[in-house]
Amino acid sequence: MIAKPILEAVLAKAMSTGADFAEIYVERTKENNIVMIDSQIDRIKDSLLSGVGIRIFKGLRCVNASTADLSLEGMLACAGRVADALGESNEEVSIHLTERLFGDIHPIRIVPDTALKSQKADILKEAYFAAKEKSDRISQVSATLLDVDHQILVANSDGLYAQDRQIRTRLAVEAVASKNGENQTGSCSPGRRMGLELFEMIPPRSIGEKAAAQALTMLDADYCKAGTKTVAIENGFGGVIFHEACGHSLEASAVALNQSQFAGKLGQQIANPKVTAVDDGTIPNAWGSINIDDEGTPSKRNVLIENGILKSYLIDKLNGRRMGMESTGSSRRQGYTFAPTSRMTNTFIENGPDKNEDIIASIEDGLYAKEMGGGSVNPLTGAFNFAVREGYIIRNGKICEPVRGASLVGNGKDILMNIDMVGQNLGTGQGMCGASSGSIPTDVGQPLIRVSSITVGGR
């Protein structure tokens, strides 16, 4: 993307006033969106973003700047601004970059950006009309096909020169069901680090049908009664509970500043012994996977919790300095204008010892959260609140009538201890995670789990 001699000169300029580390992050991202509403293609949007982020360290001090000017003069000017922020000396620095190839475990068969718009439109229409034609009570459908070609280059004063190309594809359908002036929504939005071959694995029709079916189910549901209940949370996007309520508290961006409920607890039991939780950016073609992180460190499988014991945090270079620990390949950023920090990739609870049917059968009076929605969390306290997108009453060990309006309210450290049964159908769901370094693709996941006691909010 940019020749090594140019990057060496820019790095040397950035370090010229006494920095002990300098880094250049180069990005070229092409994004394509096609949206369908009211039975027709509503808009097509193609965008291209490119630029450079330059960062330096001096001990625990960090200075970051960015520019869209990729000329040598533009990058040197940006490096000069970063260096001037230190302004402590004027040194001659020599940098030599050595290219490192980390391989690519994410094969792409059909690069979306090279496909015809008509081919993409056909995929979109199949999903759209599958939802629209599900029932005459489906009053509105929107569908979006997204593909991203995200290319990065990372070079630093330690001599690293590494590149990665991340191609992702996602299809999202939202359906609205209406009856007697009342509306309920359903959605389905699978994605992978893949090309258009994704839709050979997940037919577009199935995506539309699932979104519509969820909306129709919730349209006929009564409101959930509030109270403290035993809750079974299904696999896939159910893992958003761990991601939000616990995962963010294991990121070094919170831990290093002692703003996490789990700071200083390595080696301690923080979860039920049945819980093993992992963040793994090396899963082939998974939505949140990366070959290298945004500091050029190879991604890896990080066991966060093993049999209930806290084993590791997710660590980037700067927070690693603060903690006296090495990077875990967990530094991520939305793009070149953001400073990177520790973030999740594919985060999930591993399969456990319990049979799924036994989990449901064990609950006399509780809630089955088949599909989780969005929510919020405070990493310092661990307090969270999540909507249940699709829920059902469990009565006498059987899943019964659907209920709407349910939410799960609690604390991360409490829910980890209260997960007392872990099933065997590990699945993942896709999302976009927002934090200080922007919005990034992440997978969440788990098998069916039982939470022995949690507050369920109702209407």
Disulfide bonds with the S-S distance in Angstrom:
none
